[in-house]
Amino acid sequence: MSLLQNIKKGIRNNIVPVVFTILCLVGAIVAQASPFFLLSSVVVRLARNLLLVFSLIIPVVSGLGLNFGIVLGAMAAQIALVAVTHWNITGLGGFVVAAILSVPLSILFGWLTGKVLNKAKGNEMITSMMLGFFANGLYQLLFLFILGGVIPMVNEAIMLPSGIGIKNTVSLRGIKYALDDVIKISYGSLTIPILTFAVIALFALAIKFLLQTKLGQELRCVGQDMNIAATSGIDVDKMRIIAVIMSTVLAAWGQLIHLQNIGILQTYGSHEQVGLFAVASILIGGASVTKATIGQAVLGTFLFHLLFIISPMAGQQLVGEPQVGEYFRAFVAYGVIGVSLALHAWQKQQAQKDKLKQEI
Amino acid sequence: MSKPILQLIDISKEYYGNRVLKKVNLTVYPGEVHAIVGENGAGKSTLMNILFGMPVIHSTGGFSGQIIFDGEPADINSPKVAMEKGIGMVHQEFMLLPGFTITENLKLNREITKHNLVSKLLGEKMKSLDMEAMRKDARKALDTLGVDIDEMLPVEGLPVGHKQFIEIAREIDKTNVRLLVFDEPTAVLTEIEADLFLKAVEKLAASGIAILFITHRLSEVMQVADNITVIRDGEVVGRLTREEATIEDMARLMVGRKIDRIEKTKKVNNGTDENILEIKNLKVDMPGEVVKNVNLNVKKGEILGIGGLAGHGKIGIANGIMGLYPASGEVIFKGEKIKLNSPNDVLSRGMAFVSEDRRGVGLLLDESIEKNIVLTAMQVQRKFLTRILGVNFALSSKIREHAKKLIKELDIRCTGPEQPVRRLSGGNQQKVCIARAVTLEPDLLFVSEPTRGIDVGAKKIVLDLLLKLNQELGMTIVITSSELAELRSICDRIAIIYDGKLEGILPPDADDTDFGLMMAGGHSDKAKEVS
């Protein structure tokens, strides 16, 4: 095979990241942004979002597709955060308490999600998305009515004036930068939260390690073919539930890292976009509904947020209207998922065509 | 002689009142290669499922008879028990994970593990895989078979032959294996691979493992089997040793004359010399029924049968031409080239198809009989429609009239044209399928497995109906069927497909032996030897 053919094949196999890299480059040129500014913005967003994106890997490997159900993990984290804020536990201690508190919640949510997804084999992605919407209803019930309405709770700072329900925005002053500020390097506007990245790296290694254990082997086996896994004596349903639970717990911790960086909890909105953005990120990195790696997650998160920063700027430069830039953002987030899924489908078709050609 | 490793005594099995095995007896000795030959549906697979304790047997009421394994009565009620006793099975379809390496597949859920820091805390499941040890075992198993492939390659993209060897290696790697069952192991192998495989089988047998070998390829049977059991319609019809067996004997025993042959009706119109359909280099990618290269002409006015064993591609031909599976090649209908992969084009040119997958592809089960009958004609030919202000409306009175007429003509037993198809019996559902095809008034009708899953009485009615369409309306019919007897009863010519290619065309009154040989692929081999 000639070099040219090799390059062609390489591009075809990585068409999604390639297309989005080009988009980013074009956008950066149009937006006339300074590279340093872009870098510092992206670093902040990487620290914020990587763990959330990582939480998608295990379900993909286990054949559940992209788990939009990580929204439930985010909810678990937010419940824990509200509790911590209410008890006024601040700093790293508050963050750790919230992390511990979110575990039983997210295990429960993950277990329930897994149970449902086992009933919906083959339609996991749409089911998990719908579960997210459904859970959102319960979540609202909890925060708008049960807290203060059923469970007595008094806290003027975070509750609505009526004394029932939680305010729309809750300041997380107590734990803002709780993790980021422990060890960090600053250079101008660029701040690198070392400890946060260390924690994220630790989780990346943990996922890698897990996939190399006996349990990981079983998860991968289930992911490739449930039938064969069952024939060789693996408890398929159990494995799938384990995968979803791990994903949900990781997502909860990911959301905690996310919110401690932002510092404000949009009680009824912070979790909503979590699934969508994480899915868009990992897809841009070249992952598909059947294959995902840490590398793809990192690359994808990088590209997605770069595009996310660039597109409103580019919009403004092109049209001269900042409002239009905001439209660009929403357009990018949803468009990305559509385009990358379409590109994956095209890739699959090409592969099938090649296979047919080979056989005949 | 040593003690037999396996004895099957008076094994009988019924599926829903349908007897598929009748008092089968079988004895296998250690180190023996025992071949079981028979047509599709003869009961071979059922027998092996019983031996392997497959759930399908026990969920359908179990079986009667006794299994004696290694001198002791054995109650094999699950594959796990079978494996523990040392029975290994190499499945017809591959149980391999494409994304895993050969080693990983070989050791699937039997991985060798070792402790690490985490596993000491969190338990067994967190143990690391000992890839080095697994690799060694895999190498050993592959060497036993004499296969020289890298044990760390991913399975995806390997030639099927290698996949087959990996399946076998997996069974060998289970240290306690004493009886190995091969379910049509060479069906997917090329000749060279098959040779290699047969050598490996001999090697295994020499090491004292008993081997049960299910196959269609009679020449292979002659090559490796020590003893041969021929099964037909659930009964043992012959036991031969290698010395006394000939391919011709086996073929004859395998096909046999079936008792309930449908009386051949006197035919007046046996087709002309004009070709209505020419198939050139047809390739169809239908999973499990791949058509590799078929050249075949259909004469105007004839009934052409397409026969062959399951999995050899006979069903793929009609499905490919009708555009249901990706196809390539050239198909010329009435002098014009048709567009492949386009059901609409084919239908509008005057071909119709009665699918083998009646309940899946053929019918809208919850719709009424009349809707099912007219649906395709409405869609493709705009029949039964009237256009008012640019919108198509169905003419329900016309539809009702037409449905009633066909229900009467085809004798569809129902409560009325509005009855949902789901509640009809198999035979009547098939008639609805045919009624729909007839509504299109096709010049050429493809019918796949028209009598599958319907009872004997209904079979005859369906076949008579096809014959009537051919004789009275001059419709050209191409029937694909696994049941040779039924093809022989109504066809003018019978094409036998083997390994995705046309093996030969026989008149319906040709000798059993010829049919048997062609279906087993032995015909062209023999022809080669003669020439």
Interface residues (C-beta under 8 A of the other chain):
Chain A: F209 L210 Q212 T213 K214 L215 Q217 E218 R220 C221 Q224 D225 I228 A229 T231 S232 G233 I234 L356 E359 I360
Chain B: P79 K80 M95 L96 L97 P98 G99 F100 E104 L108 N109 R110 E111 T113 V118 S119 E124 K125 M126 K127 S128 L129 K283 D285 P326 S328
